[in-house]
Amino acid sequence: MRLVVGYLATPSGADGLALGVRLARSLSATLDICMIVPPDRTVPTRVPTDPGYDSVLVRQANRWLAEARATVPEDVDTEVHLCFDDSFAQGLLNEAARLGAQAIVIGAAGDGLIGRHGIGTIASSLLHSSHVPIALAPRGTRTHDVPKVREVTCAIGEREGADVVLRTAARACERTDTPLRLVSLVALDRHPKADTDAAAHAAAVAHTRQVLDRSRELIDNDDVRVTTELAEGDSVETAVGTLTWHEGDIVLVGSSRLAQTHRLFLGSTASKMLRVLPVPMVVVPKSADHLDH
């Protein structure tokens, strides 16, 4: 198993690398640290990681990669890759395909609150085109000394593709020997009458509990410890805020119904969750192809 980390010599890059180390150790995976730089038309599209080229950019990028690799603990198998592409996101997608990686890991963009996510151009491109899951590290992940994943939370909905998220979560939990928490959100902003009509509210809660129960039945694996939880609030953000989070937790969500087959598309619910989530989020493609590797 392989995980690609899209690396930049920035705090964001360090956050992504820290999450990559945590996931790779938990999954017993090889960590591929990839740096994408703009192409120099005089060199090949891929270059080895020795500083043998005259390009200053290549030499500096190789130094950054060497420094990044030096920060990875010895118990995590690591390789570094320097590639050229006009698009950082497309370069990562190409490397993930070439290496047969099961996921791509990146850090939050820009400045902002520690422990929160930021979606920049690179993350946005990946979240609307990737063929493999995308793991997003919140700001400040690099400052947390968390060796492994503690628990996987799977956000369950009714839309097509929920079974793919469930299967991905169950397989990850089996491989990492971590518990699985199934969560479904009752956001009252989706039910305009809920705050004035107790019956409508009760029906929404009852329906959500049924979705959780059905989801739990789909996990045919006695080795995975499963709990369920329903979170409600007057919005998605408030509902997520009622949940308890610990260091080492991660959240899995599915793609929007707008996603093309075999690709990601970040939906509105996941986008709202990202605004308040203090833990990493993994967005899973609509297709189950990544489960075949």
C-alpha positions, 0 to 999 in steps of 0.5 A: 500500500502506498500514500502520496503526500503533496509536499511544499516546504511550507507549514502547510506542507509540514501539516500534510507530511505529519498526517501522511506519517500518521496514516502510513504508520497506521496502515503499514503503508509506504509514504511517497513524498512528492514535490511538483515544480513547474517544468523546465522544457530542457529536462525530462518530465520526471527527474531523479532525486539527486542534485545532478542538474544545473537547474537551481530550482531542481537542486533546491527542490531536492534539498527540500525533499531530503529535509522532509525525508529526514523528518520521517521516523525510521519505522515508516518506509519512505520514498521521495519524488521530484516531478514537473508539471504545470499543475501541482494537482495534476502532477500529484494525480499523475504520480498517484496513478504511476505509483498505484497509490491508494490516497493523496494527502495534503495540508490546509491552505493559507493562514487561519485558525489552528485546527481548522481546514482551508481549501485552496486552489490545489485542494479544490482541484483535487477534491473535484477530480481525484480518482483516489481518496484525498486526506486533508490535514487541518492547520497545525497538524505538524504540532501534534505528536500523534503516532497513529489513528485513534478512531475513524468516524464515518459520516453517513448519508442517504445518497448513492455511494454511501456503501462505498464510504462504509466499505472504505471505512470498514477496511481501513479500521480492520487494517489499522485495528481502530474502532469505527464510529458511524455518524449521521447529521440531522441539520434542522436548516434542511427541515424548515418546519422542524423548529415549529413542527415537533412531528417533522423533527421527530420524523427526521430523527427517526429516519436518520436513526434508520439510516445508521442502523442499516449502515451498521448492518452492512458492515459484515466484519466482526473484527471492526468495533462499531458504534453509532451516533446521531448529531443534530443542530440548527445547521450542519456546522452546529451538528458537527460541533456537538460531536466529541473529537480526540487527537488521532481521530479522522473523518471519512465522507463520500463524494457529492451526487454530482461526482462523475464515476471514478472521481471526487466532487466535494459536496455542500455538506462536506464543505460545511463540515470542513469549516468546523472540523478540528480533525483530518477529513478523508474524501472518498470517490464515488467509485469503489475502484480504490478498494480493489488495490 
